């Protein structure tokens, strides 16, 4: 399964009401480190399919969500479980560091 594009329209359904943990990647098309993390995030989405959902939020298109979750720099990663943020980190990082955030 690949990443889900998250918008304010589907945020509640895809993230807050998800029955599995959700790794959310806040990114933008102009962000170099975000592009670098793209394949890593896609790999996690594939490997964790069924256990974890992976969502991507383009902060240029979804500024309300970026503001709501205080995203100041990108890439920013947040793990939601039962509608709550349980882990977060900022910046490009190794795949293992992202996987460590997952419950």
LUMTORKOL-658768 format. One line per 8 residues: for each residue x, y, z negated of N, C-alpha, C, CB. Coordinates in steps of 0.02 Angstrom, whole numbers, plus 50000, padded with zeros to 5 digits. Glycine has a CB too. Example, Ala and Ser with C-alpha at 12.3 -4.5 7.8 and 13.67 -1.06 7.14 Angstrom:
<rs>
50660 49716 49610 50615 49775 49610 50660 49835 49610 50565 49776 49548 ~ 50642 49888 49646 50684 49947 49643 50645 50002 49606 50704 49970 49714
</rs>
This chain:
<rs>
50043 49940 50000 50000 50000 50000 50044 50062 50000 49952 50000 49938 ~ 50025 50111 50039 50065 50172 50042 50038 50224 49993 50067 50200 50114 ~ 50072 50281 49993 50051 50335 49948 49983 50362 49968 50104 50391 49947 ~ 49949 50389 49918 49884 50421 49928 49895 50496 49928 49831 50399 49873 ~ 49865 50531 49977 49869 50604 49976 49817 50629 49927 49858 50634 50048 ~ 49840 50666 49876 49795 50690 49824 49777 50764 49838 49828 50683 49753 ~ 49713 50778 49834 49688 50847 49841 49645 50863 49781 49648 50856 49909 ~ 49626 50925 49774 49583 50941 49717 49515 50905 49723 49573 51017 49711
49496 50889 49785 49433 50854 49796 49435 50782 49771 49416 50854 49870 ~ 49492 50748 49779 49494 50677 49758 49536 50666 49695 49522 50635 49815 ~ 49562 50719 49664 49606 50712 49606 49574 50673 49549 49627 50781 49582 ~ 49512 50692 49533 49478 50659 49477 49470 50584 49491 49409 50691 49465 ~ 49447 50567 49550 49435 50497 49568 49501 50458 49573 49397 50493 49635 ~ 49550 50486 49608 49612 50449 49622 49660 50447 49562 49648 50479 49681 ~ 49661 50500 49522 49710 50505 49468 49678 50497 49399 49746 50572 49471 ~ 49632 50541 49382 49604 50540 49314 49562 50478 49299 49561 50601 49303
49526 50453 49349 49484 50394 49339 49515 50330 49364 49417 50405 49372 ~ 49579 50330 49380 49612 50270 49406 49616 50217 49351 49682 50287 49432 ~ 49606 50154 49371 49611 50101 49322 49683 50075 49316 49564 50044 49340 ~ 49728 50100 49356 49799 50085 49349 49837 50150 49340 49826 50045 49412 ~ 49898 50148 49312 49937 50210 49306 49950 50241 49374 50004 50196 49269 ~ 49957 50307 49376 49968 50342 49439 50032 50384 49434 49907 50387 49456 ~ 50079 50371 49480 50139 50412 49486 50122 50467 49537 50202 50370 49509 ~ 50124 50529 49515 50107 50585 49560 50171 50623 49577 50054 50633 49527
50182 50632 49641 50240 50668 49668 50215 50736 49692 50275 50627 49726 ~ 50236 50789 49657 50221 50858 49680 50278 50878 49726 50214 50909 49618 ~ 50262 50896 49789 50313 50909 49839 50291 50963 49887 50329 50845 49878 ~ 50336 50981 49934 50319 51028 49989 50361 51010 50050 50332 51103 49967 ~ 50336 51028 50108 50370 51010 50171 50438 51045 50178 50326 51028 50231 ~ 50446 51104 50147 50508 51143 50154 50561 51124 50103 50493 51216 50149 ~ 50545 51077 50059 50589 51060 50003 50635 51002 50021 50548 51042 49940 ~ 50700 51017 50027 50750 50966 50045 50751 50906 49998 50818 50997 50046
50758 50918 49932 50758 50861 49885 50693 50821 49888 50769 50886 49814 ~ 50637 50854 49903 50573 50818 49909 50577 50768 49967 50514 50867 49920 ~ 50605 50792 50024 50612 50748 50083 50658 50690 50067 50639 50788 50143 ~ 50710 50704 50028 50757 50652 50009 50722 50598 49966 50817 50683 49970 ~ 50675 50620 49924 50640 50574 49879 50584 50536 49914 50612 50612 49820 ~ 50562 50560 49972 50506 50529 50008 50512 50454 50016 50500 50560 50075 ~ 50568 50429 50045 50575 50357 50054 50576 50318 49988 50639 50342 50093 ~ 50605 50348 49936 50608 50316 49870 50537 50308 49842 50652 50358 49820
50497 50361 49848 50429 50360 49823 50388 50309 49863 50396 50431 49828 ~ 50398 50307 49929 50362 50259 49972 50380 50187 49953 50379 50272 50046 ~ 50443 50176 49936 50466 50109 49917 50433 50087 49851 50543 50108 49909 ~ 50429 50133 49803 50396 50118 49740 50322 50102 49752 50403 50178 49690 ~ 50291 50140 49797 50220 50128 49813 50210 50058 49839 50195 50180 49865 ~ 50256 50035 49882 50251 49968 49910 50264 49914 49858 50299 49960 49968 ~ 50318 49923 49821 50339 49872 49773 50291 49866 49713 50409 49887 49748 ~ 50260 49922 49694 50216 49921 49636 50142 49917 49654 50229 49983 49594
50127 49904 49717 50057 49901 49741 50017 49854 49696 50054 49877 49814 ~ 49958 49878 49675 49915 49839 49632 49927 49852 49558 49924 49766 49647 ~ 49989 49872 49541 50005 49886 49470 50005 49961 49457 50074 49856 49452 ~ 50028 49999 49506 50034 50072 49500 50011 50104 49565 50108 50093 49482 ~ 49975 50159 49559 49956 50197 49618 50006 50254 49625 49881 50224 49613 ~ 50024 50270 49686 50070 50326 49698 50034 50378 49740 50135 50301 49735 ~ 50032 50439 49712 49998 50494 49746 50046 50551 49761 49940 50518 49705 ~ 50034 50587 49815 50075 50644 49833 50031 50706 49836 50112 50633 49901
50055 50759 49804 50019 50823 49804 50064 50875 49837 49998 50845 49732 ~ 50042 50900 49894 50078 50954 49928 50060 51019 49892 50060 50957 50006 ~ 50110 51049 49858 50094 51107 49816 50073 51169 49856 50155 51124 49774 ~ 50093 51171 49920 50071 51228 49961 49997 51224 49978 50112 51231 50027 ~ 49972 51163 49985 49902 51153 50001 49858 51147 49939 49893 51091 50044 ~ 49888 51128 49883 49850 51115 49821 49879 51156 49763 49851 51040 49804 ~ 49882 51222 49773 49912 51265 49722 49876 51261 49655 49912 51337 49746 ~ 49811 51252 49656 49772 51248 49593 49798 51191 49549 49697 51238 49608
49810 51133 49580 49835 51075 49542 49905 51088 49516 49834 51011 49585 ~ 49947 51120 49557 50016 51135 49535 50014 51182 49475 50056 51167 49593 ~ 49970 51232 49477 49964 51279 49422 49937 51244 49360 49919 51339 49441 ~ 49886 51204 49369 49854 51169 49313 49905 51126 49274 49797 51124 49338 ~ 49951 51095 49310 50000 51051 49278 50069 51084 49271 50006 50987 49318 ~ 50071 51151 49275 50132 51190 49262 50192 51167 49303 50149 51187 49189 ~ 50180 51152 49367 50235 51132 49410 50273 51195 49431 50210 51092 49472 ~ 50334 51202 49403 50375 51261 49417 50427 51248 49470 50408 51285 49352
50451 51187 49474 50499 51171 49526 50484 51101 49552 50573 51175 49500 ~ 50507 51089 49613 50491 51025 49645 50555 50993 49671 50440 51035 49703 ~ 50556 50928 49681 50501 50883 49666 50488 50876 49591 50515 50815 49696 ~ 50425 50870 49573 50405 50854 49504 50366 50789 49506 50362 50913 49472 ~ 50379 50747 49458 50345 50682 49454 50309 50677 49388 50396 50624 49462 ~ 50247 50654 49390 50208 50644 49329 50174 50576 49333 50156 50700 49319 ~ 50173 50542 49277 50138 50478 49273 50075 50490 49231 50183 50421 49243 ~ 50018 50475 49261 49954 50482 49226 49930 50412 49207 49901 50519 49271
49904 50406 49146 49873 50344 49125 49812 50363 49084 49922 50298 49084 ~ 49755 50334 49100 49691 50350 49067 49677 50425 49068 49692 50324 48995 ~ 49694 50458 49123 49679 50529 49131 49728 50576 49097 49612 50543 49105 ~ 49780 50550 49066 49829 50592 49030 49898 50585 49061 49832 50573 48955 ~ 49938 50640 49058 50007 50636 49080 50047 50602 49023 50037 50708 49096 ~ 50078 50545 49040 50117 50509 48988 50192 50517 48998 50098 50435 48989 ~ 50213 50536 49058 50284 50547 49073 50289 50599 49128 50320 50480 49095 ~ 50343 50638 49127 50355 50684 49182 50429 50698 49189 50316 50750 49172
50450 50715 49249 50520 50734 49261 50522 50778 49322 50565 50671 49270 ~ 50577 50816 49327 50585 50864 49382 50651 50850 49417 50582 50938 49355 ~ 50649 50856 49483 50710 50850 49523 50719 50782 49554 50769 50865 49480 ~ 50763 50781 49604 50779 50718 49638 50816 50673 49590 50821 50730 49703 ~ 50801 50609 49592 50833 50562 49547 50833 50492 49577 50798 50562 49479 ~ 50874 50448 49547 50876 50379 49574 50809 50344 49564 50932 50340 49540 ~ 50797 50295 49606 50736 50256 49603 50726 50226 49533 50737 50200 49656 ~ 50780 50201 49504 50776 50170 49438 50749 50218 49385 50845 50144 49416
50766 50282 49390 50742 50332 49342 50667 50341 49349 50779 50399 49352 ~ 50642 50341 49411 50569 50347 49421 50534 50284 49395 50553 50357 49497 ~ 50563 50227 49409 50532 50164 49387 50529 50160 49311 50570 50104 49415 ~ 50578 50188 49278 50581 50188 49205 50522 50228 49175 50647 50217 49181 ~ 50496 50277 49213 50440 50318 49190 50375 50277 49189 50432 50380 49234 ~ 50372 50225 49229 50310 50187 49236 50298 50142 49176 50312 50145 49300 ~ 50235 50137 49153 50220 50095 49095 50226 50021 49112 50150 50110 49070
</rs>
